[in-house]
C-alpha cells in the first residue's frame, strides 16, 4: 500500500493484482489470513514466502499508521521472523525478542492476524509479547538487553531437565546489545558449552537513532567489511592451483585462519569469547537467514548469528526518515487538525525548549541520554550545543555514574530518561550520585500513567523508589510553565541531586497560583461561608485534577484548600500547620500508593503529632494493562469525579453529627475506585 504522495514499496517478486471476485463484495482471503500458526509456514515456497512478507508489510503499515506503534523495527524483521518460525518449533523451542517491540511479525505468524487491528487498544493486543495472548509469547518486559540472560537460564534449565531436543533463541537488536547486562550474559554464555542457545543479533545500526558506542562501531565494521572472505577466496583459488605444493601450502595457510580473521575482520571478538559466530547474513534474504539458523540450531552449543537488517525496510517513507526510520509512529488523529489552530505542545517539547534556554545561560550544563535523544527532547539541545551532549546507548546505569563523574569535574549534567528506565539505575543514583551529594539533575519523561505502552512503560514506580534516597529533591510540575520554572530551580541546586518528573502527552491549560504556602503553590481556597474541611495536595498534573474535584466538593458545601507541592521530596514543613487548620488531609498522585508522596506527607504529620487524619490516593500497586491515560485514571479512581465522591464521604465522616451527604452515590470501592489508605495516631 502507499499513502498519497508517498512512494509505494516494492518486494523481490511482482505484486499481482487480485483476481476478480466471484461474487460482488466477497472478501479476498490473503495468504496471511491462512496462517494460523508457525506450522503453516513450513512447506511454503520462496515465492510464497516473498508474497507473505509483502502482505505482512502491508498490514504493518496500515495498522501502525492508523493506531500508532513500532513500525520501523518490525518492517526490518519480517524475513528474519519468518525464517525463525520455519527453523524452530515454537512454543516447544523458546523465542525471546529484545526488545519486545520487534514482535509484531511474530504475533501475526502465531495466530493473531484477526486481532491485529486492536493493537495497543484497551482490551486488544499488547505492543509487546504477552503471555496472556499466546503460548508463543514468553518475555513481556520491554526493557532492553535482558534477552540473553533469560535465554542463558532457560537453556541451562532444559539441559538440567534432560530436554536436549529444545532450543532457546534470543533476538537481540535495536541497540539492545549496547546494554551492559547483555555483556554480563555473554560472559556466562561463553562457558555454557553444552547449551542449545542461538543468539540472533538483529543489527540495523540503530536503537531509536544510529546506535552509539564501541560495540556499535565494531558491528558497523562487520557490516561494511568483506575483506576476510575475499582474501580467503583469493588464497584458495590461487594457492590451491599451484603445482605440487598447492594443497599443502593451502592447508598451512588455512591453519592460520584465526590470525587472518584477527587482522581482517572484527567478528573475532565473539569467537575469542568461545562463542561460535555465523555471519554477517543479509537479513532480508529469507533463504540465507534460514540456512544460517539451521546450522546454528544443529550445532549443539551457543551460536551467535549476525543478521544485517534495515529498519523500515520495504516502506519508502520509513527508509527515508532520517530521524529514526519511523521507529514509533503516533496514531492518526481522530479528527483532522483545524487549519490555523495553535499547536498544543507536549510535555517533552516544553522540556526541550527550556533545556536550550538553560544551556544558553549555563555553560556548565550538559545533557545525557540513553539512546533516546529525540524521544526525551534533547535533540534541540544537541543542535544548539553539540559538544555538550552524550548519548551512552542503552545503558542507564552508566549514564548515572558517568553523570556523577561529570559533576565531580565541575559540570551540571541533566540526564533525560523515561521514568520506567530509571528503575535500572537506582543503585547508581543512590550510591554514586546521592552519596557524594553531587549536582546531577534527572529529567523523568513519561512519569505516572503512560497508557498504551502497558505495564512495563507506566512510570508509576519512581515516586516511591526515590523517596528513600537521602538528600534527593524531587519536583513534579503541574503544567508547562512549571516545567520551565522547576527545571531552572533544579539546576541551581549545587549540594545534591534533583529529579523533575512529568507525564507523556499534551500539556493542559495553565493553572495559576493564588497564593503561597511555604514553597508550595495554593491553587484554590474555600469559598465564602465555607470552613476549612479539606487540605488537598495534588502532585504534578494531579494538582489540576484536584482543583476540578474541589469545585464539585464546594457544591456539597465542603471547603477545600488545594495545594500543589511543586517539590514532592522533601515535603514542605508548611504542610504541618496547614494540616492542623483542616479537618482532613488528602494527597493525590499518579504514582503507586505504596511509599510515595502521600505516604511521606502522612509520615511527616505523624512525626509532628498532628492528629488530623491523612488519606492517600494513588495507583494500585499492580501492573496495569495497556489503555489510555484517561481510561486508567478513571478505572483507578483518580478522575475528578471519583475523587470528589470519595472525599465527600471522607469529610462527612469527620463532621460531628453529619449524615451522609446527599448525592454522594455508592462507596468508592463499589464505584470501581482504587482502595485508599488512612494513617492517623491512635485515638
Secondary structure by P-SEA (a helix, b strand, c coil): cccccbbbbbccbbbbcccccccccbbbbccccccccccccccccaaaaaaaaaaaaaaaaaaaaacccccaaaaacaaaaaaaaaccccccbbbbbccccccaaaaaaaccccccccccccccccccccccccccccccccccccaaaaaaaaaaaaaaaccccbbbbbbbcccccccaaaaaaaaaaaaccccbbbbbcccccccccccccaaaaaaaaaaccaaaaaaaaaaaaaaaacccaaaaaaaaaaaaaaaaaaccccccccccccccccccccccaaaaaaaaaaaaaacccbbbbbbbbbccccccccccccccccccccccccccccccccccccaaaaaaaaaaaaaaacccbbbbbccccccccaaaaaaacccccccccccaaaaaaaaaaaaaabbbbbbbbcccccccccccccccccccccbbbbbbcccccccccccccccccccccccccccbbbbbbccaaaaaaaaaaaaacccbbbbbbbbccccccbbbbccccccbbbccccccccccccbbbbccaaaaaaaaaaaaaaaacbbbbbbccccccccccaaaaaaaaccbbbbbbcccccccaaaaaaaaaaaaccccbbbbbcccccccccccaaaaaaaacccaaaaaaaaaaaaaaaccccccccccccccccccccbbbbbbccc
